[in-house]
Amino acid sequence: MERKKIGREDFEALIKGEKDIAPYIELDPVAGTYSVFGVKTASNPNYLVKAIYEMYETNLNRKLSVQAVRNLFRSVGMGSVGLNNLLKKWGMDLKPAEFLMLVFKLQHQQGWGSPLEFVEQSDKKIVIRTKQTFESQVMNDWKMPVCGIHTGWIEGILIAVTGKNWFCLETKCHANGDDYCEFVADQTESSWQWKAGAIVKGNSAITEYIEHKPLEGKIKLIDDPVVLMPRFIFTSMMSSLKKTMGEMPAGGVNYRAYMDMGKENVEHYKKMGITKPNILADMAFAFYSQMGWFKIIKTEWNVAAKMKTITLEHTAESEAFGNTGKNVCFCTAGLLAGIVEGAFGIKVQGREIKCRSKGDEHCVFTITNKPE
């Protein structure tokens, strides 16, 4: 099959709407090849896209699975730098917004949804809209914003052609019952504080920021070295301390050690420029929760008693020790107290009043002001 030669005039005609991509699609069923503009590609059936979303949903909730798809397709979007370089070679120096629209014109003419249109464009903000995207049709049964493919593409394309960080948010979605899908892309610094804030709000998961090099024995979370710690470390640590000093003193040592760890954790966040007490505490709770220490069921504040009550599910200790008939979460009690004390700058005391190891439904902790 003779390949049709592509030149600058073809792309200019595409941009003006004088041509479409149909003449440049080459399909060879016998060879099993499909290409557009000489670039090999493949069809993307509905069930494949649905499988990707549902694969992520297995370990994340639906909101975070959409974000995971966004991260995946951000890398796809960054691959557009090759096309941008080719156009520049031909003397076509498109603005970021113009290049973005060209890429989506090429994609959408291959079946990825309705044409897009500009709502707003500037050097640092681009708003585009389409009647519906491919994924908003495929994932329509989720009844929520689902266009992770498009938000990721938009971010990747803009990062590739500007060399700066962009964040894209889908503000309206056909799958959510809106009349169209709308995307707002802003040029923003992807700082540690920005990433952590997204995790606290539930817009991101820490897995997005884990750099794991198992063969090198290294793990980083948002550029900070971390280690994975199995739950049985709690049983072995407690058993060792009990042999040395007895059960209650051992619990006190663990409480104190993890209280210091909670305070140090908050101090680390302060060095990142975060100062508001509520945000500091929420950030620490969110990080430990997403790292597998516990699941927060609810938090309550008794103003008159100046007492915070925190209800948790599957704490690290209660899962490790199992049914013992007594409270075992000394480390978690200390950790929660340390986070509150460090965030609010007050002396507090943490106590576990219910524990799953004792047969209670949840582990419940109270944080109260420490008597002078």
Backbone torsions as a table, in degrees:
resi	resn	phi	psi	omega
1	MET	NA	125.9	-178.5
2	GLU	-79.5	128.3	-177.5
3	ARG	-82.9	134.1	179.3
4	LYS	-75.5	127.0	-178.1
5	LYS	-73.1	136.1	-178.0
6	ILE	-107.6	137.6	179.2
7	GLY	-139.3	-179.2	-178.0
8	ARG	-57.0	-41.0	-176.5
9	GLU	-62.6	-29.2	179.1
10	ASP	-68.7	-44.3	179.6
11	PHE	-67.9	-36.4	177.1
12	GLU	-62.4	-40.2	178.7
13	ALA	-67.5	-36.0	177.6
14	LEU	-65.3	-43.7	179.9
15	ILE	-62.8	-39.6	-179.3
16	LYS	-77.3	-11.8	-178.5
17	GLY	84.9	12.8	-179.5
18	GLU	-82.1	-19.2	177.9
19	LYS	-135.3	164.3	168.7
20	ASP	-127.0	-179.2	-171.3
21	ILE	-84.5	-6.0	-174.9
22	ALA	-50.7	-45.1	-178.2
23	PRO	-66.7	-14.3	-174.7
24	TYR	-103.6	6.8	177.1
25	ILE	-91.6	126.9	-179.2
26	GLU	-121.1	123.6	-179.4
27	LEU	-123.2	123.6	176.5
28	ASP	-122.7	90.8	-175.4
29	PRO	-60.3	-34.9	-178.4
30	VAL	-66.5	-43.7	179.4
31	ALA	-80.5	-14.8	-179.1
32	GLY	73.3	34.1	-179.4
33	THR	-119.3	148.2	178.4
34	TYR	-142.7	124.6	-177.9
35	SER	-138.3	152.6	176.2
36	VAL	-129.1	125.3	-175.0
37	PHE	56.8	30.8	178.4
38	GLY	81.1	-0.4	179.1
39	VAL	-98.2	122.8	-178.5
40	LYS	-68.0	136.2	179.8
41	THR	-142.5	-164.9	179.3
42	ALA	-154.8	156.2	176.2
43	SER	-71.3	154.3	-178.9
44	ASN	-124.0	87.2	-177.3
45	PRO	-64.4	156.2	-177.3
46	ASN	-53.4	-43.3	-174.2
47	TYR	-66.1	-25.2	178.1
48	LEU	-69.3	-46.7	178.5
49	VAL	-62.7	-43.3	179.4
50	LYS	-61.6	-39.5	179.8
51	ALA	-64.0	-37.8	179.0
52	ILE	-62.7	-48.4	179.4
53	TYR	-60.7	-46.1	-176.1
54	GLU	-71.8	-26.9	174.9
55	MET	-62.8	-46.0	178.1
56	TYR	-68.4	-35.9	-178.6
57	GLU	-62.3	-27.7	-179.6
58	THR	-57.0	-38.7	-178.2
59	ASN	-106.3	-16.3	179.8
60	LEU	-123.6	167.2	171.8
61	ASN	-78.8	177.6	-174.6
62	ARG	-63.9	-39.5	-179.1
63	LYS	-61.7	-45.4	-178.3
64	LEU	-74.4	-27.2	176.8
65	SER	-66.7	-35.5	175.4
66	VAL	-62.9	-39.4	178.6
67	GLN	-67.4	-35.5	177.7
68	ALA	-64.9	-40.5	175.7
69	VAL	-63.5	-39.4	177.5
70	ARG	-58.6	-44.3	179.8
71	ASN	-63.8	-40.0	179.4
72	LEU	-62.1	-46.8	-175.9
73	PHE	-82.3	-10.4	170.7
74	ARG	-62.6	-40.5	177.5
75	SER	-64.3	-37.7	177.0
76	VAL	-62.3	-43.7	179.9
77	GLY	-63.3	-35.3	-179.1
78	MET	-67.6	-20.2	176.9
79	GLY	-68.3	-11.6	-179.5
80	SER	-71.8	-5.8	-179.7
81	VAL	-59.9	-29.0	178.6
82	GLY	-64.0	-43.5	177.2
83	LEU	-64.2	-41.1	179.9
84	ASN	-61.2	-42.1	179.5
85	ASN	-65.8	-37.7	178.7
86	LEU	-63.9	-44.1	179.6
87	LEU	-63.8	-39.5	178.2
88	LYS	-64.3	-36.7	177.7
89	LYS	-60.2	-33.6	178.8
90	TRP	-86.2	3.4	179.0
91	GLY	85.6	13.6	179.1
92	MET	-100.2	91.8	-178.3
93	ASP	-95.5	85.0	-176.5
94	LEU	-78.4	146.8	172.3
95	LYS	-69.1	155.7	-178.8
96	PRO	-50.7	-43.5	-179.1
97	ALA	-66.4	-38.5	179.2
98	GLU	-67.0	-41.7	179.4
99	PHE	-67.0	-40.0	177.0
100	LEU	-57.0	-45.8	-178.7
101	MET	-67.2	-34.4	177.3
102	LEU	-64.3	-46.0	179.8
103	VAL	-58.9	-44.3	-178.7
104	PHE	-72.3	-28.1	174.1
105	LYS	-64.1	-42.0	178.0
106	LEU	-64.9	-41.6	-178.6
107	GLN	-70.2	-45.8	-175.0
108	HIS	-69.4	-28.0	175.2
109	GLN	-72.8	-8.5	173.9
110	GLN	-98.8	10.2	173.1
111	GLY	103.8	15.4	-176.3
112	TRP	-92.6	24.1	175.1
113	GLY	125.4	-171.8	-179.1
114	SER	-78.9	161.1	178.0
115	PRO	-59.3	149.9	177.7
116	LEU	-97.8	157.1	176.6
117	GLU	-139.2	150.8	178.1
118	PHE	-76.3	138.8	169.5
119	VAL	-106.4	-36.5	-178.7
120	GLU	-159.4	145.6	176.3
121	GLN	-152.4	136.8	175.1
122	SER	-153.3	-176.9	-178.9
123	ASP	-65.0	-29.0	-174.6
124	LYS	-118.7	0.7	179.6
125	LYS	-149.8	131.6	178.9
126	ILE	-133.0	128.8	177.0
127	VAL	-120.9	122.9	178.4
128	ILE	-128.5	158.6	-173.5
129	ARG	-142.1	147.3	174.9
130	THR	-145.0	152.2	-178.8
131	LYS	-60.2	-41.8	175.5
132	GLN	-166.6	148.6	176.4
133	THR	-101.2	168.8	178.0
134	PHE	-59.5	-47.9	-176.0
135	GLU	-72.2	-25.8	177.9
136	SER	-69.8	-23.9	174.6
137	GLN	-80.8	-45.0	-177.8
138	VAL	-65.5	-40.9	-174.8
139	MET	-102.8	26.8	-176.5
140	ASN	-59.2	-28.8	-177.3
141	ASP	-72.3	-10.7	177.6
142	TRP	-75.6	-21.1	176.1
143	LYS	55.3	46.8	-179.4
144	MET	-160.1	168.7	174.4
145	PRO	-62.0	123.3	-172.4
146	VAL	-126.9	2.1	-169.2
147	CYS	-80.8	59.3	177.4
148	GLY	-66.3	-32.5	178.3
149	ILE	-61.6	-47.8	-177.1
150	HIS	-71.8	-41.6	179.4
151	THR	-63.8	-39.2	178.0
152	GLY	-66.6	-44.7	177.1
153	TRP	-56.8	-48.0	-178.1
154	ILE	-58.6	-48.0	179.1
155	GLU	-59.9	-48.4	-176.8
156	GLY	-62.7	-43.2	180.0
157	ILE	-62.4	-46.6	-177.2
158	LEU	-69.3	-36.3	176.1
159	ILE	-64.3	-42.3	-177.3
160	ALA	-63.0	-41.3	-173.1
161	VAL	-91.4	-15.2	179.8
162	THR	-109.7	-21.5	-176.3
163	GLY	73.7	11.6	-179.9
164	LYS	-122.6	160.8	-177.5
165	ASN	-80.8	138.2	176.8
166	TRP	-128.5	146.5	175.1
167	PHE	-124.7	129.3	-178.2
168	CYS	-113.7	134.5	179.3
169	LEU	-123.0	131.8	174.6
170	GLU	-87.1	112.1	-175.9
171	THR	-90.8	-23.0	175.3
172	LYS	-140.8	148.2	-177.3
173	CYS	-145.7	134.5	178.2
174	HIS	-58.7	-36.1	-179.5
175	ALA	-70.4	-16.5	179.8
176	ASN	-95.7	7.1	179.2
177	GLY	94.8	1.3	178.6
178	ASP	-78.5	162.7	-178.6
179	ASP	-74.2	-15.5	-177.9
180	TYR	-159.4	170.9	173.0
181	CYS	-103.2	127.8	-178.8
182	GLU	-124.6	137.5	-176.5
183	PHE	-125.5	131.4	178.3
184	VAL	-116.1	115.9	-179.2
185	ALA	-109.4	126.0	179.4
186	ASP	-121.3	139.2	172.9
187	GLN	-78.4	119.8	-175.7
188	THR	-145.7	150.7	177.3
189	GLU	-76.0	129.8	179.6
190	SER	-90.5	71.4	-176.3
191	SER	-82.8	169.1	176.5
192	TRP	-58.0	-44.7	-178.1
193	GLN	-63.9	-39.2	179.5
194	TRP	-64.5	-44.9	179.7
195	LYS	-63.9	-45.2	-179.8
196	ALA	-63.3	-38.9	178.8
197	GLY	-63.1	-37.2	178.3
198	ALA	-65.2	-35.5	178.6
199	ILE	-67.6	-44.7	-179.8
200	VAL	-61.2	-39.4	-179.0
201	LYS	-75.8	-9.4	-178.5
202	GLY	83.3	12.3	178.7
203	ASN	-86.9	-12.0	178.9
204	SER	-143.9	161.2	174.7
205	ALA	-115.3	151.7	-178.0
206	ILE	-63.2	-22.7	179.2
207	THR	-60.7	-24.1	178.0
208	GLU	-66.7	-24.2	-172.2
209	TYR	-115.4	15.5	177.3
210	ILE	-91.8	125.7	174.5
211	GLU	-108.8	107.5	-172.9
212	HIS	-112.1	119.3	175.5
213	LYS	-121.0	79.7	-172.3
214	PRO	-59.7	-36.3	-178.3
215	LEU	-72.6	-17.2	176.3
216	GLU	-98.9	-4.7	-179.0
217	GLY	69.1	34.6	-176.6
218	LYS	-128.4	137.7	171.4
219	ILE	-136.8	133.5	175.7
220	LYS	-125.4	141.6	174.4
221	LEU	-121.8	112.7	-174.3
222	ILE	48.1	52.8	174.5
223	ASP	73.4	-1.6	178.4
224	ASP	-102.3	132.9	177.6
225	PRO	-63.0	135.7	176.9
226	VAL	-136.4	167.2	176.3
227	VAL	-130.9	150.4	172.4
228	LEU	-87.4	134.2	-177.7
229	MET	-125.5	116.4	-179.7
230	PRO	-66.3	152.0	-176.8
231	ARG	-64.8	-29.0	-178.0
232	PHE	-65.3	-11.2	176.6
233	ILE	-61.6	-29.9	179.9
234	PHE	-68.7	-42.1	-180.0
235	THR	-67.9	-41.7	-178.9
236	SER	-68.6	-38.9	179.7
237	MET	-66.2	-44.9	-179.6
238	MET	-65.8	-41.0	179.7
239	SER	-62.8	-41.1	179.9
240	SER	-64.3	-44.1	-179.7
241	LEU	-68.3	-38.2	179.5
242	LYS	-61.7	-38.9	178.8
243	LYS	-63.5	-31.2	-176.0
244	THR	-84.2	-42.6	-171.0
245	MET	-131.5	-3.7	-177.9
246	GLY	99.8	162.7	-171.1
247	GLU	-67.2	-50.4	-176.5
248	MET	-66.6	-45.9	176.3
249	PRO	-60.6	-35.6	179.2
250	ALA	-64.6	-41.3	176.8
251	GLY	-61.4	-39.1	179.4
252	GLY	-66.1	-39.2	178.3
253	VAL	-63.7	-45.1	179.2
254	ASN	-63.3	-41.4	179.2
255	TYR	-59.0	-47.4	-177.0
256	ARG	-65.9	-42.4	-178.1
257	ALA	-63.0	-44.1	-177.7
258	TYR	-78.2	-23.2	172.8
259	MET	-65.8	-43.5	176.6
260	ASP	-62.5	-37.8	179.5
261	MET	-64.7	-40.8	177.9
262	GLY	-61.6	-42.3	179.2
263	LYS	-66.4	-40.8	178.9
264	GLU	-63.9	-37.1	178.6
265	ASN	-60.9	-45.2	179.1
266	VAL	-64.5	-39.6	178.6
267	GLU	-61.0	-36.4	178.0
268	HIS	-62.1	-42.3	178.9
269	TYR	-66.0	-36.3	178.7
270	LYS	-61.9	-36.4	179.5
271	LYS	-67.7	-20.3	177.3
272	MET	-83.2	1.0	176.8
273	GLY	97.8	9.2	179.7
274	ILE	-94.6	126.8	-173.3
275	THR	-123.1	-24.0	-176.1
276	LYS	-71.4	126.4	-175.9
277	PRO	-55.3	-45.2	-178.0
278	ASN	-62.4	-40.5	179.7
279	ILE	-67.9	-40.9	178.3
280	LEU	-59.3	-46.5	-179.4
281	ALA	-66.8	-46.7	-179.2
282	ASP	-61.5	-37.1	-179.9
283	MET	-64.6	-45.2	179.9
284	ALA	-64.3	-44.7	178.6
285	PHE	-59.7	-44.0	-178.2
286	ALA	-64.2	-41.4	-178.7
287	PHE	-65.5	-46.9	-179.0
288	TYR	-66.5	-35.1	178.4
289	SER	-64.9	-47.2	-179.0
290	GLN	-71.7	-16.1	176.8
291	MET	-91.3	5.1	171.8
292	GLY	94.8	9.7	-178.2
293	TRP	-76.3	-34.4	-178.6
294	PHE	-172.5	170.1	171.6
295	LYS	-118.2	127.1	-179.2
296	ILE	-80.1	119.9	176.9
297	ILE	-86.0	-49.3	176.7
298	LYS	-165.6	159.2	173.4
299	THR	-128.3	139.1	-178.4
300	GLU	-130.5	147.3	-178.9
301	TRP	-124.9	119.5	176.5
302	ASN	-99.2	103.3	-174.5
303	VAL	-63.3	-45.4	-176.7
304	ALA	-61.3	-43.4	-177.6
305	ALA	-88.1	-5.1	-175.6
306	LYS	50.3	51.8	-175.7
307	MET	-130.9	132.1	175.6
308	LYS	-104.3	127.3	178.9
309	THR	-111.2	125.4	-176.5
310	ILE	-119.7	122.1	179.4
311	THR	-105.1	124.8	-175.7
312	LEU	-122.9	155.1	173.7
313	GLU	-118.1	149.6	-179.3
314	HIS	38.9	63.9	172.0
315	THR	-65.9	157.5	-177.9
316	ALA	-58.8	-41.9	-177.6
317	GLU	-72.1	-45.0	-177.4
318	SER	-64.1	-32.4	176.3
319	GLU	-71.5	-37.2	-177.6
320	ALA	-73.6	-41.4	-175.2
321	PHE	-85.2	-28.3	-177.2
322	GLY	72.8	-154.8	-176.7
323	ASN	-80.0	108.3	179.9
324	THR	-114.6	-11.8	-177.9
325	GLY	82.5	8.7	-179.6
326	LYS	-153.1	166.8	177.9
327	ASN	-66.4	138.7	-179.2
328	VAL	-130.3	-6.1	-169.4
329	CYS	-89.0	58.7	179.2
330	PHE	-68.7	-40.2	-178.9
331	CYS	-64.7	-45.5	-179.5
332	THR	-65.2	-40.5	178.1
333	ALA	-59.1	-45.0	178.4
334	GLY	-65.5	-40.9	-179.7
335	LEU	-61.7	-47.3	179.6
336	LEU	-62.1	-43.0	179.6
337	ALA	-63.6	-41.4	-179.9
338	GLY	-64.6	-38.3	178.7
339	ILE	-64.1	-47.0	-179.2
340	VAL	-65.9	-43.7	-178.9
341	GLU	-63.8	-43.7	-179.3
342	GLY	-68.4	-37.8	-176.9
343	ALA	-72.5	-42.1	-173.2
344	PHE	-99.5	-7.1	177.1
345	GLY	67.8	33.2	179.1
346	ILE	-127.1	158.4	177.2
347	LYS	-85.6	126.2	-177.4
348	VAL	-132.1	169.0	177.4
349	GLN	-132.4	128.8	-179.9
350	GLY	-104.7	140.2	-179.5
351	ARG	-145.2	136.9	176.0
352	GLU	-89.7	121.0	-178.1
353	ILE	-105.1	-16.7	173.6
354	LYS	-140.9	148.0	-176.7
355	CYS	-147.3	138.0	178.4
356	ARG	-65.3	-29.8	178.1
357	SER	-68.8	-17.0	178.4
358	LYS	-95.2	-4.0	179.9
359	GLY	105.3	-0.5	178.2
360	ASP	-75.9	159.4	-178.4
361	GLU	-66.7	-40.9	-179.9
362	HIS	-134.0	166.4	170.3
363	CYS	-91.8	125.0	-176.0
364	VAL	-122.2	133.9	-176.7
365	PHE	-125.9	145.2	173.6
366	THR	-115.4	137.6	175.8
367	ILE	-116.9	115.8	-177.1
368	THR	-125.4	157.7	175.6
369	ASN	-62.2	135.2	-178.1
370	LYS	-79.7	129.5	179.0
371	PRO	-58.0	138.9	178.9
372	GLU	-68.5	NA	NA
